[in-house]
Amino acid sequence: MFSLKLVFGVIFPVVFYVLLLFLPAGTVHWWRGWVVVGVVLVMGTATMLAVFSGNEGLLNERYKPPLQKGQPLADKILTLLLVATYFLQLVFIPLDVFRFKLLGGPGLLVSSAGLILFVVGWWLMALSLKQNTFAAPVVKYQEERKQTVIDSGPYAVVRHPMYAGGALLMAGMPLWLESYAGALLAGAPIAVLAARIVIEERLLSSELAGYDAYVRRVRYRLIPLLW
């Protein structure tokens, strides 16, 4: 069963990106889209092997539904909003590239930088998962897993490095796919992530021992020297 979860964890993101990018595009002749799928396959496989294969508890936690017991109502709303806005962004990008062409697309230099942001964002998310065995997909205090404060690795730099990685991924992918409008639309799910940080820190400050001291040690939530 554990092995099947690992395999599914690789296959599902690939299928997800193929469907949401190529169906709206109306064509499979989109080499930049296939590069994204290739990155997802390679990075997803590496994440499963390097992060989850040695941490069944974390994998089981990541497989739990987006709405859970003990999750604040505000986070339930924000979680659904995050899924909806990212879904919308993914569908919009191919529509913009092949039909709308609202703001045009960047040249080779900027689009290549977008691909780098996409890869770095995925890597940062995987690194955060590797470091933090309590990285649940929802905001909650995991008393049954004896949750503790994680303050090493990327968590020594910012308090929410996985969200930082997600923001880089969301901003970089549309640049690589040559959609400035899609990159602007990334502001919606990123704003939802920022709102989730506020909810998450409020809960952890009240429930998780040592979190207030961690906040004082690591000043920045998402972006070093900025916020």
Order of alpha helices (4+ residues) and beta strands (2+ residues): alpha-alpha-alpha-alpha-alpha-alpha-alpha-alpha-alpha
